[in-house]
Amino acid sequence: MAGRRDWTRETLGAGVRDGDRRALARAITLVENGDPLAYGVVADLYPSTGHAYAVGITGPPGVGKSSLISALVRHVRAQETTVGVVSVDPSSPFSKGALLGDRIRLSDHFLDPGVFIRSMGTRGHLGGLAEATLQALLVLDAAGKDVVFLETVGAGQSEVEVIGIADTVVLVLMPGSGDSVQALKAGIMEIPDVIAINKMDHPAARTMLNEVRSILALDRDSDWRPPIILTEATRGEGVPELWEKIAAHRAHLEESGQLDERRRNNLAGEVFAVASARAKTHLENAVSDDPELRRLLDEVQRRELDPLTAVREILEKVFHIDSGTR
């Protein structure tokens, strides 16, 4: 097997296709670091993708997402299903790696050759988390994983983009995580496909279930009603039922022809998200490096030039876009 420094585009692609763990680890590290080699490898692997089922697991910090994923992995592995886990942690100011490293909760599965787990931080590269996560998902997909869990911490913009590539989105709540319920009620949070209320022994679990159910009842137009499952991840309770509902959602998407449509929309959305992030970075760098463009901003800040005129001039100079008078 190629040594750490000897990977080429061809050997890395072949290693990923064979499901070789070292090749997988290397490819995802290159993806995270925005290494040019990663682009070539993913481009070669892309025609072999589209088989893995991506399940996004989101929810506020501390509700037990990692424990729940660990229990789900144990459950699906008993059915001989191969699994990838990408745990996304956007808040790592110190090491620029993932804050919690590879999640302790998931350590039970490290020795299982049918499971590949990776935690990722933002690393500050162009395109950010959305790009790195999409590329990592494609690598795991090409490696033949049947299911890939995408875990995000929190519910900021980058997490929304990460979750945007999932086939089924699971929102994990726990009694006491009232902000998420308020966000659902206010329509700020996208309605997930399945909801898990973890720590079912909590005295307020049933109350929360009823509250979430009443919010979902307001949406009468959807042809899929998100089921709500009570779970206790550390004991594995409710986990088979949760997986059943995820599988039911997948069947619903497949039978109605929505899975292909959802994936097409997700991929198009991802292309725009990554392109926008790159364009924004390019724009910021161009403005900071160009005295003339900086002057435009200064004039706006001094109220000598209106913002939209500045926008027009910046777009013309940086992207050669004539945005007319708008």
C-alpha positions in Angstrom: 0.0 0.0 0.0 1.3 3.5 -0.8 3.0 5.2 2.1 1.7 8.4 3.6 3.7 10.7 1.2 3.4 8.5 -1.9 -0.3 8.9 -2.7 -1.1 10.0 -6.3 -4.4 10.9 -7.7 -4.7 7.4 -9.2 -3.6 5.4 -6.2 -5.7 7.4 -3.8 -8.8 7.1 -6.0 -8.2 3.3 -6.3 -7.7 3.0 -2.5 -10.9 4.9 -1.8 -12.9 2.7 -4.2 -11.5 -0.4 -2.4 -12.6 1.0 0.9 -9.0 1.2 2.2 -9.1 3.1 5.5 -5.8 4.9 5.1 -6.8 6.1 1.6 -10.1 7.3 3.0 -8.4 9.1 5.9 -5.9 10.7 3.5 -8.5 11.8 1.0 -10.7 13.4 3.6 -7.6 15.2 5.2 -6.8 16.6 1.7 -10.4 17.6 1.3 -10.4 19.5 4.6 -7.2 21.3 3.8 -8.4 22.3 0.3 -5.5 20.5 -1.2 -5.5 20.6 -5.1 -5.0 16.8 -5.2 -8.4 16.4 -3.4 -10.2 18.1 -6.3 -8.7 15.7 -8.8 -9.5 12.6 -6.6 -13.1 13.7 -6.0 -13.6 14.5 -9.7 -12.4 11.0 -10.6 -14.6 9.4 -7.9 -17.8 11.5 -8.6 -19.2 9.2 -11.3 -19.1 6.3 -8.7 -21.3 8.3 -6.2 -25.0 8.5 -5.6 -25.4 5.2 -3.7 -24.9 6.2 -0.1 -27.9 7.5 1.9 -27.1 10.7 3.7 -28.8 11.3 7.0 -28.3 14.7 8.6 -28.4 14.8 12.4 -28.8 18.3 13.7 -29.9 20.1 16.9 -28.6 22.3 19.7 -25.4 21.4 21.5 -25.7 19.0 24.4 -28.8 17.1 23.4 -27.0 13.8 22.8 -26.5 13.8 19.0 -23.2 11.9 19.2 -24.7 9.3 21.6 -27.7 8.9 19.3 -25.5 8.4 16.2 -23.4 5.9 18.1 -26.6 3.9 19.0 -27.8 4.2 15.3 -24.5 3.0 14.0 -24.7 0.0 16.4 -28.2 -0.7 15.2 -27.5 -0.6 11.4 -24.3 -2.5 11.7 -26.3 -5.4 13.1 -28.0 -5.4 9.7 -24.6 -5.6 7.9 -25.0 -2.0 6.7 -21.7 -0.1 6.2 -21.5 3.4 7.7 -19.6 6.6 7.4 -19.9 9.4 10.0 -18.9 13.0 9.3 -19.0 15.0 12.5 -18.9 18.7 11.8 -17.6 21.1 14.4 -17.4 24.7 13.2 -16.0 26.1 16.5 -12.4 25.3 16.8 -10.3 28.4 17.3 -7.3 26.7 18.7 -6.1 23.8 16.7 -8.2 24.6 13.6 -9.1 20.9 13.8 -12.3 19.6 15.2 -12.9 20.8 18.7 -13.6 17.4 20.2 -11.4 15.4 17.8 -13.1 12.2 16.8 -16.0 12.0 19.1 -15.4 10.0 22.3 -19.0 8.6 22.2 -18.3 7.1 18.8 -15.1 5.4 19.9 -16.9 2.1 20.4 -16.9 1.8 16.6 -13.3 2.7 15.7 -12.2 -0.9 15.4 -15.1 -1.9 13.2 -13.9 -2.1 9.5 -17.5 -1.4 8.3 -17.5 2.0 10.0 -15.5 5.1 9.1 -15.7 8.1 11.5 -14.3 11.6 10.9 -14.6 14.9 12.8 -14.0 18.0 10.8 -13.4 21.6 11.8 -13.7 24.6 9.4 -9.9 24.9 8.8 -10.7 28.3 7.3 -10.3 27.2 3.7 -12.2 28.6 0.8 -15.8 27.4 0.6 -15.8 26.5 4.3 -17.7 23.6 5.9 -20.3 23.1 3.1 -17.6 22.4 0.6 -15.5 20.1 2.9 -18.6 18.2 4.0 -19.9 17.6 0.5 -16.5 16.4 -0.7 -16.1 14.1 2.4 -19.6 12.7 1.8 -18.7 12.0 -1.9 -15.5 10.2 -0.8 -17.3 8.0 1.7 -20.0 7.4 -1.0 -17.4 6.3 -3.5 -15.9 4.0 -0.9 -19.1 2.0 -0.8 -20.6 3.2 2.5 -24.4 2.4 2.5 -25.3 5.2 5.0 -23.4 8.4 5.9 -24.4 10.3 9.0 -23.7 14.0 8.9 -23.6 15.5 12.4 -23.6 19.3 13.0 -23.2 21.2 16.2 -25.7 24.1 16.6 -27.9 25.6 13.9 -26.0 28.5 12.3 -25.7 29.2 8.6 -22.8 26.8 8.0 -24.7 24.0 9.7 -27.8 24.7 7.5 -25.5 24.4 4.5 -24.0 21.2 5.7 -27.5 19.7 6.4 -28.5 20.9 3.0 -26.9 17.8 1.4 -28.7 15.3 3.5 -31.4 13.0 2.1 -33.2 12.8 5.4 -32.8 15.4 8.2 -33.2 14.3 11.8 -33.6 17.1 14.4 -32.6 16.0 17.9 -34.1 17.8 20.8 -34.2 17.2 24.5 -36.6 18.5 27.2 -35.3 21.9 28.2 -33.9 22.8 24.7 -36.8 25.3 24.3 -35.0 27.6 21.9 -35.2 25.0 19.1 -38.9 24.6 19.7 -39.4 28.3 19.5 -37.4 28.4 16.3 -39.6 25.7 14.9 -42.7 27.6 16.0 -41.5 30.8 14.4 -40.7 29.1 11.2 -37.0 30.1 11.5 -35.9 26.5 11.5 -36.6 24.3 8.5 -39.1 21.6 9.3 -37.0 18.4 9.6 -38.1 15.0 8.2 -37.9 13.1 11.5 -37.7 14.5 15.1 -36.1 12.6 18.0 -36.7 13.8 21.6 -33.7 12.4 23.5 -33.6 11.7 27.2 -37.1 10.3 27.2 -37.0 9.7 31.0 -37.0 13.5 31.6 -40.4 14.5 33.2 -40.9 17.1 30.5 -40.4 14.8 27.6 -44.1 14.1 26.9 -44.9 17.8 27.2 -42.3 18.6 24.6 -43.6 15.9 22.4 -47.1 17.4 22.5 -45.8 20.9 21.9 -43.7 19.8 18.8 -46.7 17.8 17.5 -49.0 20.8 17.8 -46.4 22.9 15.8 -46.2 20.3 13.1 -50.0 20.0 12.9 -50.0 23.6 11.5 -48.4 22.4 8.3 -51.3 20.8 6.4 -49.8 21.0 2.9 -46.9 18.6 3.2 -47.3 15.0 2.0 -44.9 13.8 4.7 -45.7 14.3 8.4 -42.5 14.3 10.4 -42.8 11.5 13.0 -41.6 12.3 16.6 -39.7 9.5 18.4 -38.8 9.5 22.1 -35.3 8.0 22.6 -32.7 7.3 25.3 -29.5 7.1 23.3 -27.3 5.8 26.1 -29.5 2.8 26.6 -30.4 2.4 22.9 -34.1 2.9 23.6 -36.2 4.1 20.8 -33.3 3.8 18.4 -34.8 0.9 16.3 -38.0 3.0 16.0 -36.0 6.0 15.0 -34.2 4.1 12.3 -37.5 2.7 11.1 -38.8 6.2 10.6 -35.7 7.3 8.8 -36.1 4.2 6.5 -39.8 5.1 6.1 -38.9 8.6 5.0 -36.4 7.2 2.5 -39.1 4.9 1.1 -41.5 7.8 0.9 -39.0 9.8 -1.1 -38.2 6.9 -3.4 -41.8 6.0 -4.1 -42.9 9.5 -4.8 -39.9 10.2 -7.0 -38.7 13.0 -4.6 -35.4 11.4 -3.7 -33.9 12.1 -7.1 -35.4 15.6 -7.2 -34.2 16.3 -3.7 -30.7 15.2 -4.5 -30.6 17.3 -7.7 -31.8 20.4 -5.8 -29.3 19.7 -2.9 -26.4 19.4 -5.3 -27.4 22.5 -7.2 -27.8 24.4 -3.9 -24.4 23.1 -2.8 -22.8 24.3 -6.0 -24.3 27.8 -5.4 -23.4 27.8 -1.7 -19.7 26.9 -2.4 -19.5 29.3 -5.4 -21.0 32.1 -3.2 -18.6 31.5 -0.4 -15.6 31.5 -2.8 -16.9 34.6 -4.6 -17.3 36.4 -1.2 -13.8 35.5 -0.2 -12.4 36.6 -3.5 -14.4 39.9 -3.3 -13.2 40.6 0.3 -9.5 39.9 -0.8 -9.9 42.1 -3.9 -11.3 45.0 -2.0 -8.7 44.8 0.8 -5.9 44.6 -1.8 -7.1 47.4 -4.0 -6.9 51.0 -2.8 -9.4 52.2 -5.3 -12.1 49.7 -4.1 -11.2 50.5 -0.5 -11.8 54.2 -1.3 -15.3 53.3 -2.5 -16.1 51.7 0.8 -14.7 54.7 2.7 -16.9 57.0 0.6 -20.0 54.9 1.5 -19.0 55.0 5.2 -18.6 58.8 5.0 -22.0 58.9 3.2 -20.4 60.5 0.1 -21.4 57.6 -2.1 -24.6 55.5 -1.9 -24.1 51.7 -1.2 -25.7 50.4 -4.5 -23.5 52.6 -6.7 -20.5 51.2 -4.8 -21.8 47.7 -5.4 -22.1 48.4 -9.1 -18.5 49.7 -9.3 -17.0 46.9 -7.2 -18.8 44.2 -9.3 -17.7 45.8 -12.6 -14.1 46.0 -11.4 -13.8 42.6 -9.7 -16.0 40.3 -11.7 -16.5 42.5 -14.8 -20.2 42.3 -14.2 -22.3 45.2 -15.5 -25.1 45.3 -12.9 -26.8 48.2 -14.7 -28.5 50.8 -12.5 -29.8 48.4 -9.8 
